[in-house]
């Protein structure tokens, strides 16, 4: 006789976390692929940031790997940590060239908040470590 499987209802928070995480993954995948294929707007932006064209593909692969690690549920916390480092580097580069604070410098911070916010909503182990929402 097969064991009965117990199904728990999926909470709205879990779905919200999955949606936010999926949006982040799609944005970062698009960015990494654009860097890997050396799209013209990416090369122009990289030159404005002071990066030679030869680094563009490598940066794209680093972002792709970090994003894939984040997208896998078992390694998502490691992926969030890696993406935080990557996005922190983006903030540093934007500060160095003197971009506008709210238009450019804080954009990687917003993405980082979405990375961790989506993970926080969908990962019960993280909510246990950081008890922001109490029932």
C-alpha positions in Angstrom: 0.0 0.0 0.0 1.5 3.4 -1.0 2.3 5.9 1.6 -0.1 8.9 1.6 1.7 12.1 0.7 0.7 15.1 2.7 0.4 18.3 0.7 0.9 21.6 2.4 -0.7 24.7 0.8 1.8 27.0 -0.8 1.7 30.4 0.9 1.4 33.7 -0.9 4.8 34.7 0.4 6.4 31.6 -1.3 4.8 32.5 -4.6 5.8 36.1 -4.2 9.4 35.0 -3.5 9.4 32.7 -6.5 8.1 35.5 -8.8 10.6 38.1 -7.5 13.5 35.5 -7.8 12.4 34.5 -11.3 12.3 38.2 -12.4 15.8 38.7 -11.0 17.1 35.6 -12.7 15.6 36.6 -16.1 17.2 40.1 -15.8 20.6 38.8 -14.9 20.5 36.0 -17.5 19.7 38.6 -20.2 22.5 40.8 -19.0 25.0 38.0 -18.9 24.1 36.7 -22.3 24.3 40.2 -23.8 27.9 40.4 -22.3 28.8 37.0 -23.6 27.6 37.7 -27.2 29.3 41.2 -27.0 26.2 43.2 -27.9 27.0 46.6 -29.2 25.2 48.5 -26.4 27.1 46.4 -23.8 30.4 47.1 -25.4 29.6 50.8 -25.4 28.6 50.7 -21.7 31.7 48.7 -20.8 33.9 51.3 -22.5 32.2 54.1 -20.6 32.9 52.3 -17.4 36.5 51.9 -18.3 36.6 48.2 -19.1 38.3 46.9 -22.2 36.3 44.7 -24.6 38.5 41.7 -23.8 36.9 41.5 -20.3 33.3 41.6 -21.4 32.9 37.9 -22.0 34.6 37.0 -18.8 32.4 39.3 -16.8 29.3 37.8 -18.6 30.4 34.2 -17.7 31.0 35.2 -14.0 27.5 36.7 -13.9 26.0 33.7 -15.6 27.5 31.3 -13.2 26.5 33.3 -10.1 22.9 33.6 -11.5 22.7 29.8 -12.2 23.9 29.0 -8.7 21.2 31.4 -7.3 18.5 29.8 -9.5 19.2 26.3 -8.2 17.2 25.9 -4.9 19.8 23.9 -3.0 22.5 26.5 -3.8 20.4 29.6 -3.8 21.9 31.1 -0.6 25.5 30.7 -2.0 24.2 32.2 -5.3 22.8 35.2 -3.4 26.1 35.7 -1.6 28.0 35.6 -4.9 25.6 38.0 -6.6 25.9 40.4 -3.7 29.7 40.5 -4.3 29.2 40.9 -8.0 26.6 43.7 -7.5 28.8 45.4 -4.9 31.6 45.6 -7.6 29.1 47.2 -9.9 28.3 49.8 -7.3 32.0 50.5 -6.8 32.6 51.0 -10.6 29.6 53.3 -10.8 30.9 55.4 -7.9 34.3 55.5 -9.4 33.1 57.1 -12.6 30.7 59.5 -10.8 27.3 58.3 -12.0 24.1 59.7 -10.6 23.1 58.3 -7.2 19.5 57.3 -7.8 19.7 56.8 -11.6 22.8 54.6 -11.8 24.7 53.9 -8.6 21.8 52.4 -6.6 20.4 50.3 -9.4 22.7 47.3 -8.4 21.6 47.8 -4.8 17.9 47.5 -5.9 18.7 44.3 -7.7 20.5 43.0 -4.6 17.5 43.8 -2.5 15.4 41.8 -4.9 17.8 38.9 -4.8 17.7 38.7 -1.1 14.0 39.6 -0.8 12.9 36.9 -3.2 15.2 34.4 -1.4 13.9 35.5 2.0 10.3 34.9 1.0 10.9 31.5 -0.6 13.5 30.0 1.8 12.2 29.0 5.2 15.8 28.4 6.5 16.7 32.0 5.8 13.6 33.2 7.6 14.7 31.2 10.6 18.1 32.9 10.6 16.7 36.4 10.1 13.3 36.5 11.9 11.9 39.8 10.3 8.4 38.5 9.9 6.9 37.1 13.0 3.5 35.4 13.0 
